[in-house]
Amino acid sequence: MHFRDRIIVIAALVAIVTAVPGIAAERPASAYPVKPVRLIAPYPPGGGNDTMARAIGAKLTEAWGKQVIVDNRAGANGIVACEIVATAPADGYTLLMANVGTNAINPALYQKLPYQPVKSYAPVSLLGTAPNFLVVPAAAPASSVGALVAGAKKQPGKLTYGSNGIGSSQHLSGVMFGTAFGIDIVHVPYKGTGPAVVDLIASQISMSFANALAVVPHVKAGRLKAIGVTSPKRSTALPNVPAIAETVPGFSAMSWWGIVAPARTPGNIVSKLSREIALALDTASMKEQLDRQGVEPRAMNPSEFQAFMESELAKWGKVARDSGARAE
């Protein structure tokens, strides 16, 4: 074969390899990331999703030497952010802070979504789980679940509770609570946990079932009172706060956060991301930070996280449907 013919054959082989999905796509991981990574958070600053995004983003920035930019894209119960990531280039540079609301509950609330909660994404890793705390303003008269329920029964429909949106785990925690105790409490949806907590501190609403990341610092600072927790057992973040399950056995409503990439993101990039996240969650500083805020760090590999999301989708879908909650 002449030299010129060899060059033609080699060029043709390169073209074929480049065109075959999954071959050229696997090549960039060794250098990834070579530019800033955008981590889309579906809610405004100040809530648990944003807090977790910034915590893991800082760790990844430190490990890579490349900036992880947290981009808050609030709106439509997280749907805006989910669509952005679902339709983004599948190159590992646009990621989503997935959570129980966007990737487990929304499908039961909306007849049509511009994304599929699992299939539209390449699962990377779970980050952590946390209970919701039943919190009231610091000046509220009730200092226990019993006192709150007694007050609600005396004045049906007067107590209001804020959440980060219709059908969120915070909203459904309130539905479950009202059903468990036979009381009428009025739901007030917000665009995120942060705005709800601001109004709660100002006593504009009566209470909230907010995630630990968002409210534990305010409880410790004396701006809010925590009178119950939605985990099966008490939280190490606030061990003196009784679990609601101590009064109503089996009561449980947990929040979770994780990272996903657009579907078809190269597998070696996803694997590299997952490993880096596991290393970050295993650092003493990250463990201490999350423990203070009542979050249990839980790294998962991509296949484990996919199975987890599928199980959560089934669980919360049933709760949402049974509650009759609808977002449209």
Buried (B, 14 or more C-beta within 10 A) or exposed (E): EEEEEEEEEEEEEEEEEEEEEEEEBEEBBEEBBEEEBBBBBBBBBBBBBBBBBBBBBBBBBEBBEBEBEBBBBBBBBBBBBBBBBBEBEBBBBBBBBBBBBBBBBBBBBBEEBBBEBBEBBBBBBBBBBBBBBBBBBBEBEBEBBBBBBEBBEEEEEEBBBBBBBBBBBBBBBBBBBBEBBEBEBBBBBBBBBBBBBBBBBEEEBBBBBBBBBBBBBBBBEEBBBBBBBBBBEBBEBBEEBBBBBBBBEEBBBBBBBBBBBBBBBBBBBBBBBBBBBBBBBEBEEBBEBBBBBBBBBBBBBBEBBBEBBBEBBEBBBEBBEEBEBEBE
